[in-house]
Amino acid sequence: MKKLDGKIAIVTGSAMGIGKGIATVLAKHGAHVILYDLNDKVFETAQAIEAAGGRASAYQLDITDREAVSRTTDDVAAKYGAVHILVNNAGVIKLAQFTEMSDDVRDFHFRVNINGVWNVTRAVLPYMKENKYGKIVNMSSVTGYMVADPGEVAYATSKSAIIGFTRSLAAEVAEHGITVNAICPGYIHTPMAEQIGSESNPEDPGSVIQGIANAIPLKRLGKPEEVGELAAFLASDESSYITGTQVVIDGGSTLPETASVGV
């Protein structure tokens, strides 16, 4: 028996990056993964998971559209009988100095990173409550919660909000046999990390990525599948007595006390 055998797991933002890594690992551990993503690459990811022997179903979906999320999740529950696991991974980042940031850019972060999590969780919770079982894993970040760089105010604010959401919801749904936890990644090698490199230094984005890696004690960026293994643990019964907390996975990047001053 694999630790997620028989489980139905929704993973948002799962066409690529961390979400793809999480979905791939959950499938490896036996879950039937339901992929939500606005990007049509979500179908390719589902096909790749099935080609590797896993079970996957893809839905092209805008998680900021509450009604669409509700309809789709009802369809998933009707087809498969339950939703056991939800990984709220979908997220966006766009660097901009606070005084120069438009309201549209600010609201873009909040719509996806906060409202999207809210919408999918609201759609899934009735099914988890009915079954007296559920595992919710929310993707936060070390950014905002522990560290931050210039240009990240909107992103940091949205990801910090997920910590409060996680803790409050965990207290509210514990009596229903549902756990809620957050993952706080540091730098993981994803398209989002490459986007940060391109926005920071369009002429040589690779140097940005290498510079980040050099500053991490483990001297590399993380892999999406490494985040996936953590998500699989929090989504399994191995973590049955863990709720309302956040787990950092950052290769030690938040450890150095004096690196910023060159000591």
Wavefront OBJ file of the C-alpha trace (Angstrom):
o trace
v 0.000 0.000 0.000
v 1.193 3.474 -0.885
v 0.493 6.168 1.697
v -1.980 8.062 -0.520
v -3.712 5.079 -2.132
v -7.407 5.744 -2.690
v -7.127 9.469 -2.073
v -8.490 12.175 -4.384
v -6.173 15.200 -4.337
v -6.801 18.594 -5.937
v -3.629 20.564 -6.699
v -4.000 24.130 -7.980
v -1.447 25.793 -10.222
v -0.257 22.364 -11.276
v 0.623 22.859 -14.941
v 4.263 23.547 -14.157
v 6.747 24.469 -11.437
v 6.110 23.541 -7.807
v 2.514 22.534 -8.532
v 3.611 20.070 -11.193
v 6.210 18.680 -8.805
v 3.620 18.274 -6.056
v 1.072 16.617 -8.341
v 3.706 14.220 -9.689
v 4.805 13.186 -6.196
v 1.255 12.786 -4.850
v 0.485 10.527 -7.821
v 3.648 8.540 -7.136
v 2.360 7.910 -3.628
v -0.954 6.605 -4.977
v -3.292 9.599 -5.103
v -5.555 10.344 -8.050
v -4.507 13.944 -8.662
v -6.947 16.515 -10.002
v -5.034 19.334 -11.667
v -6.444 22.880 -11.674
v -4.636 25.515 -13.745
v -5.436 28.417 -16.061
v -2.575 27.378 -18.350
v -3.484 24.758 -20.945
v -0.192 22.967 -20.197
v -2.177 21.384 -17.372
v -3.323 18.720 -19.847
v 0.265 17.859 -20.782
v 1.144 17.499 -17.114
v -1.782 15.145 -16.536
v -0.726 13.070 -19.546
v 2.856 12.897 -18.269
v 1.686 11.692 -14.859
v -0.465 8.993 -16.435
v 2.355 7.959 -18.772
v 4.484 7.401 -15.668
v 1.833 5.102 -14.205
v -0.074 7.580 -12.050
v -3.680 8.741 -12.152
v -4.470 12.333 -13.123
v -7.341 14.447 -14.427
v -6.892 17.994 -15.699
v -9.190 21.015 -15.555
v -8.360 24.351 -17.170
v -9.730 26.720 -14.558
v -9.401 30.286 -13.275
v -9.371 29.944 -9.487
v -10.298 33.625 -9.091
v -13.711 32.790 -10.597
v -15.630 31.557 -7.554
v -18.584 30.153 -9.492
v -16.365 28.264 -11.930
v -14.383 26.809 -9.043
v -17.577 25.712 -7.300
v -18.985 24.059 -10.439
v -15.742 22.264 -11.224
v -15.236 21.012 -7.681
v -18.824 19.748 -7.525
v -18.122 17.862 -10.747
v -14.940 16.346 -9.287
v -16.756 15.227 -6.143
v -19.629 13.761 -8.173
v -17.241 11.784 -10.400
v -14.885 10.493 -7.733
v -17.065 10.455 -4.613
v -14.886 12.603 -2.366
v -12.112 15.138 -2.115
v -9.590 14.053 0.506
v -6.678 16.409 -0.159
v -6.366 20.004 -1.324
v -3.039 21.630 -2.106
v -3.520 25.372 -2.668
v -0.385 25.985 -4.703
v -1.398 28.477 -7.423
v 0.373 31.802 -7.000
v 1.786 34.772 -8.869
v 4.539 37.318 -8.365
v 5.328 40.530 -10.179
v 8.129 42.698 -8.831
v 7.400 46.400 -8.427
v 8.532 49.115 -6.042
v 5.739 49.988 -3.609
v 5.468 53.665 -4.579
v 5.367 52.759 -8.271
v 3.005 49.794 -8.013
v -0.373 50.157 -9.689
v -3.540 49.039 -7.965
v -3.959 46.485 -10.756
v -0.644 44.820 -9.894
v -1.499 44.844 -6.183
v -4.934 43.372 -6.776
v -3.538 40.766 -9.179
v -1.542 39.279 -6.289
v -4.463 39.405 -3.897
v -6.953 37.887 -6.358
v -4.790 34.851 -7.110
v -2.727 34.372 -3.950
v -5.506 35.060 -1.431
v -8.916 34.954 -3.126
v -7.973 31.917 -5.197
v -7.015 29.975 -2.078
v -10.239 31.140 -0.434
v -12.411 30.083 -3.395
v -11.045 26.572 -3.789
v -11.026 25.904 -0.058
v -14.636 27.063 0.256
v -15.620 24.710 -2.568
v -13.813 21.703 -1.108
v -14.632 22.026 2.600
v -18.254 20.802 2.506
v -17.091 17.475 1.061
v -14.342 17.120 3.647
v -16.742 17.934 6.479
v -19.237 15.396 5.169
v -16.542 12.686 5.229
v -15.062 13.873 8.547
v -11.665 13.813 6.862
v -9.483 16.245 4.979
v -5.929 17.423 4.421
v -5.439 21.023 3.294
v -1.939 22.226 2.413
v -1.510 25.919 1.599
v 1.523 27.281 -0.199
v 2.867 30.313 1.621
v 6.510 31.424 1.386
v 9.477 32.473 3.471
v 8.909 35.821 1.724
v 6.850 38.058 3.954
v 6.682 35.539 6.787
v 10.452 35.549 7.434
v 12.325 37.594 4.821
v 11.710 40.029 1.975
v 13.486 41.938 -0.780
v 12.629 45.262 -2.417
v 9.820 44.997 -4.946
v 8.000 42.191 -3.145
v 5.499 44.122 -1.008
v 2.359 42.826 -2.741
v 3.651 39.253 -2.939
v 4.944 39.268 0.638
v 1.653 40.645 1.928
v -0.381 38.012 0.105
v 1.822 35.135 1.234
v 1.847 36.355 4.844
v -1.942 36.371 4.726
v -1.863 32.642 3.979
v -0.233 31.994 7.375
v -3.135 33.679 9.157
v -5.628 31.879 6.921
v -3.994 28.530 7.686
v -3.938 28.955 11.457
v -7.459 30.331 11.733
v -8.987 27.720 9.449
v -7.143 24.915 11.240
v -8.760 25.929 14.519
v -12.182 26.116 12.869
v -12.214 22.739 11.126
v -10.238 20.517 13.513
v -13.457 19.107 15.023
v -14.336 17.769 11.561
v -11.168 15.677 11.259
v -9.545 18.159 8.875
v -5.972 19.400 9.197
v -4.677 22.607 7.630
v -0.984 23.379 7.271
v 1.238 25.657 5.218
v 4.494 25.148 3.358
v 6.939 28.045 3.165
v 9.399 27.455 0.322
v 12.536 29.430 -0.220
v 14.003 29.539 -3.720
v 12.862 26.579 -5.790
v 14.010 26.200 -9.409
v 10.773 26.987 -11.237
v 9.571 29.272 -14.033
v 8.719 31.791 -11.295
v 12.347 31.849 -10.132
v 13.469 32.318 -13.737
v 10.955 35.172 -14.045
v 12.522 36.885 -11.037
v 15.946 36.484 -12.655
v 14.690 38.009 -15.921
v 12.987 40.934 -14.183
v 16.045 41.602 -11.999
v 18.653 41.366 -14.777
v 17.205 40.986 -18.299
v 20.702 40.853 -19.839
v 21.903 37.968 -17.674
v 19.105 36.295 -15.707
v 21.256 33.216 -15.149
v 23.665 35.241 -13.026
v 20.782 36.155 -10.724
v 19.848 32.498 -10.244
v 23.482 31.565 -9.605
v 23.879 34.430 -7.157
v 20.858 33.240 -5.225
v 22.203 29.677 -5.155
v 25.591 30.857 -3.888
v 23.920 32.564 -0.915
v 22.024 29.427 0.166
v 23.876 27.191 2.661
v 23.136 24.093 0.554
v 24.448 26.012 -2.501
v 21.538 25.248 -4.788
v 17.898 26.010 -5.422
v 15.371 23.440 -4.346
v 13.578 21.036 -6.679
v 9.786 21.078 -7.108
v 9.714 17.365 -6.246
v 11.341 18.097 -2.883
v 8.439 20.396 -2.048
v 6.187 17.625 -3.356
v 7.536 15.137 -0.836
v 6.810 17.583 1.996
v 3.300 18.147 0.650
v 2.783 14.371 0.438
v 3.755 14.012 4.092
v 1.341 16.761 5.176
v -1.361 15.226 2.960
v -0.919 11.765 4.435
v -1.924 10.177 7.729
v 1.736 10.303 8.749
v 1.018 13.918 9.749
v -2.259 13.162 11.545
v -1.353 15.177 14.680
v 0.011 18.227 12.849
v -2.293 21.149 12.119
v -2.219 24.935 12.035
v 1.494 25.222 11.466
v 3.929 26.170 8.720
v 6.972 24.236 7.531
v 9.953 25.981 5.951
v 11.773 24.269 3.059
v 14.542 26.591 1.901
v 17.914 24.833 1.904
v 18.859 26.903 4.941
v 18.539 30.242 3.144
v 16.933 31.915 6.184
v 19.669 30.677 8.552
v 22.633 33.064 8.021
v 22.663 35.891 10.544
v 25.512 37.889 9.030
v 25.603 36.983 5.325
v 23.920 40.237 4.330
v 26.791 42.278 5.770
v 29.517 40.093 4.343
v 30.911 38.728 7.627
l 1 2 3 4 5 6 7 8 9 10 11 12 13 14 15 16 17 18 19 20 21 22 23 24 25 26 27 28 29 30 31 32 33 34 35 36 37 38 39 40 41 42 43 44 45 46 47 48 49 50 51 52 53 54 55 56 57 58 59 60 61 62 63 64 65 66 67 68 69 70 71 72 73 74 75 76 77 78 79 80 81 82 83 84 85 86 87 88 89 90 91 92 93 94 95 96 97 98 99 100 101 102 103 104 105 106 107 108 109 110 111 112 113 114 115 116 117 118 119 120 121 122 123 124 125 126 127 128 129 130 131 132 133 134 135 136 137 138 139 140 141 142 143 144 145 146 147 148 149 150 151 152 153 154 155 156 157 158 159 160 161 162 163 164 165 166 167 168 169 170 171 172 173 174 175 176 177 178 179 180 181 182 183 184 185 186 187 188 189 190 191 192 193 194 195 196 197 198 199 200 201 202 203 204 205 206 207 208 209 210 211 212 213 214 215 216 217 218 219 220 221 222 223 224 225 226 227 228 229 230 231 232 233 234 235 236 237 238 239 240 241 242 243 244 245 246 247 248 249 250 251 252 253 254 255 256 257 258 259 260 261 262 263
